[in-house]
Amino acid sequence: ERDRERRGTSRAEEDVTVAVDRDGFMESFFRRVEEVRGLIDKISYQVEEVRKMHSMLLSAPHPDESTKDQLDALTNNIKGNANVVRTKLKSMQHSMPKDDGANRSSVDIRIQKTQYTVLSRKFVEVMTQYNETQVSFRERSKGRIQRQLEITGRLTTNEELEGMLESGNPSIFTSDIISDSQITRQALSEIESRHQDIMRLESSIKELHAMFMDMAMLVETQGDMVNNIEKNVSNAAEYICSAKEETKKAVRYQKKSRRKYIILAFALLILLAVIALIVGLSVGLTKPPVTHHPQLPFLKHHIQPSRYPGSHSLI
């Protein structure tokens, strides 16, 4: 008996230890989730700031160099935060168990996979917005260069302009421009400035491209799992609604049944009372009457023996 108690106590302590370890792991996991979510939100805010700076640069004929420096610093900050997020997401992925047969419960595993995939998708969405912002700025800057070339009298096709940008040498189109007019000089200055902006942008796009594709592939591989979970959640919600309706029907049916039972009970009581009354009346009618002799006791006590044999006298 004592051995069984000790084994039971040891097993209970092991269960408590596993529960504590599991709770500690999930608490640490959710802290990492909040940290990654905060970084992604920060990147999203920074992307919006980059979009505003792009608009400022495109609206000014001669953008301020300090604005360009701020844009470069913000771009580097986004790149650094994005690398941190990617590293943390990969760490999350590697720390998750490969199957549901681990010590931790399958519910915890599904929570981890869902959180990881949601964060990965959110990160890819933010980086997609950042990429779209950069591409939009590049196209608009290229359009400004093309318009400035038209001002100088040089007409270029989109393919020719792309060739100039890829070569990194704007003098391909500007070297033969010999006009000394003020308009031409301003146009050439803006062409060079826009070209430098695009060259900065090109290097940033190339640095982020590999990371972007890496995260996009991770989200693609996890997409089916999240879709299945969303489907299960939806089915569960529909089942709950259906269960609520069935419960309401059951309650109404139970109330009706309870009323029926009460009515039947009252009817049965009334029937029993009527039967008891009938039985009582029938017994009373069939019982023979009892004859009473009120004088007999008096006579019994007053009869005395006579002094003469064979006779009695009444006193």
MARMARBA-801551 format. One line per 4 residues: number of its first residue (from 1); their letters; for each residue x negated, y, z of C-alpha. Coordinates in steps of 0.5 Angstrom, whole numbers, plus 500, padded with zeros to 3 digits. Layout:
N
NUM> A> X Y Z  ...
***
This chain:
315
1> ERDR> 500 500 500  494 505 502  491 503 495  497 505 491
5> ERRG> 498 511 495  490 513 494  491 511 486  498 515 486
9> TSRA> 494 521 489  488 521 485  493 520 479  496 527 481
13> EEDV> 490 530 482  488 529 475  494 531 472  494 538 476
17> TVAV> 486 538 474  489 537 466  494 542 467  490 547 470
21> DRDG> 485 546 464  490 547 459  493 553 462  486 556 463
25> FMES> 484 554 455  491 557 453  490 564 457  483 564 454
29> FFRR> 486 563 447  491 568 448  486 573 450  482 572 444
33> VEEV> 489 573 440  490 580 443  483 582 441  483 580 434
37> RGLI> 490 583 433  487 589 436  482 589 431  486 588 425
41> DKIS> 491 594 427  485 598 428  483 596 421  490 598 418
45> YQVE> 489 605 421  482 606 418  485 604 412  490 609 412
49> EVRK> 485 614 414  481 612 408  487 613 403  487 620 406
53> MHSM> 480 622 405  481 619 398  486 624 396  482 630 399
57> LLSA> 476 628 395  480 627 388  484 634 390  478 638 390
61> PHPD> 474 640 384  467 640 388  468 635 394  465 637 401
65> ESTK> 459 632 402  461 632 410  467 629 407  464 624 403
69> DQLD> 459 622 409  465 621 414  468 616 408  462 613 408
73> ALTN> 462 612 416  469 610 416  468 605 410  462 602 414
77> NIKG> 466 601 420  472 598 417  466 593 414  464 592 421
81> NANV> 470 590 424  472 586 418  466 582 419  468 581 427
85> VRTK> 475 579 425  473 574 420  468 571 425  473 570 431
89> LKSM> 478 567 426  473 562 424  471 561 431  479 560 433
93> QHSM> 479 555 427  473 551 429  476 550 437  483 548 435
97> PKDD> 483 540 435  484 536 429  490 532 431  495 532 436
101> GANR> 492 526 440  488 531 444  489 532 451  492 538 450
105> SSVD> 500 538 449  502 538 441  506 544 443  500 548 445
109> IRIQ> 496 545 438  502 548 434  502 555 438  494 555 436
113> KTQY> 495 554 429  501 558 428  497 564 432  491 563 428
117> TVLS> 495 563 421  499 569 423  493 573 424  489 570 418
121> RKFV> 495 572 414  495 579 417  488 580 416  488 578 409
125> EVMT> 494 583 408  490 589 411  484 587 407  489 587 401
129> QYNE> 491 594 402  484 596 403  482 593 396  488 596 393
133> TQVS> 486 603 396  479 602 393  481 600 386  486 606 386
137> FRER> 481 611 388  476 608 383  481 608 377  483 616 379
141> SKGR> 476 618 379  475 614 373  481 618 370  478 625 372
145> IQRQ> 471 623 369  475 622 362  478 628 363  472 632 364
149> LEIT> 469 629 358  474 631 354  473 638 356  466 638 354
153> GRLT> 469 635 347  467 628 348  472 623 347  471 616 350
157> TNEE> 475 610 350  477 606 357  472 600 355  466 606 353
161> LEGM> 467 609 360  467 602 363  460 601 360  458 607 363
165> LESG> 460 606 370  457 599 369  450 602 367  450 607 373
169> NPSI> 447 612 368  452 618 366  447 621 362  449 616 356
173> FTSD> 455 621 355  452 627 357  445 627 354  448 630 348
177> IISD> 452 635 351  448 642 349  453 647 351  451 652 356
181> SQIT> 458 655 358  461 655 365  466 650 364  462 645 361
185> RQAL> 457 646 367  462 645 372  465 639 368  458 636 368
189> SEIE> 457 637 375  464 634 377  462 628 372  456 626 376
193> SRHQ> 460 627 383  465 622 381  460 617 378  456 617 385
197> DIMR> 463 616 388  465 610 384  458 607 385  459 608 392
201> LESS> 465 604 392  463 599 387  458 597 392  463 597 398
205> IKEL> 468 592 394  462 587 392  460 587 399  468 585 401
209> HAMF> 470 581 396  466 574 398  469 575 405  476 577 402
213> MDMA> 476 571 398  474 567 404  480 569 408  485 568 402
217> MLVE> 483 561 402  484 560 409  490 563 409  492 559 403
221> TQGD> 490 552 406  494 554 412  500 556 409  504 550 408
225> MVNN> 504 549 416  506 555 417  512 555 413  514 548 416
229> IEKN> 514 551 423  518 557 420  523 552 417  523 548 424
233> VSNA> 524 554 428  530 556 423  533 549 423  533 549 431
237> AEYI> 536 556 431  542 553 427  542 547 431  543 552 437
241> CSAK> 548 556 434  552 549 432  551 546 439  554 553 442
245> EETK> 560 552 438  561 545 440  560 546 447  565 552 447
249> KAVR> 570 546 444  568 541 449  570 546 455  576 548 452
253> YQKK> 578 541 451  576 539 458  580 545 460  586 542 457
257> SRRK> 585 535 459  584 538 466  591 541 465  594 534 463
261> YIIL> 591 531 469  594 536 474  601 535 470  601 527 470
265> AFAL> 599 527 478  605 532 479  609 528 475  607 521 479
269> LILL> 608 524 486  615 526 484  616 519 481  613 516 488
273> AVIA> 618 521 492  624 519 488  622 512 489  621 512 496
277> LIVG> 628 516 497  631 511 493  628 505 497  630 509 504
281> LSVG> 637 510 502  638 503 500  635 500 506  639 505 511
285> LTKP> 646 502 507  644 495 508  642 495 515  648 492 520
289> PVTH> 651 497 525  649 496 532  655 495 538  654 498 544
293> HPQL> 657 496 551  656 502 555  660 499 561  656 492 561
297> PFLK> 650 495 565  655 498 570  659 491 571  652 488 572
301> HHIQ> 650 492 578  657 492 581  659 484 581  657 481 588
305> PSRY> 659 474 590  665 472 593  666 470 600  670 464 597
309> PGSH> 667 459 593  669 459 586  671 466 585  668 473 584
313> SLI> 670 480 587  669 487 584  667 492 588
***
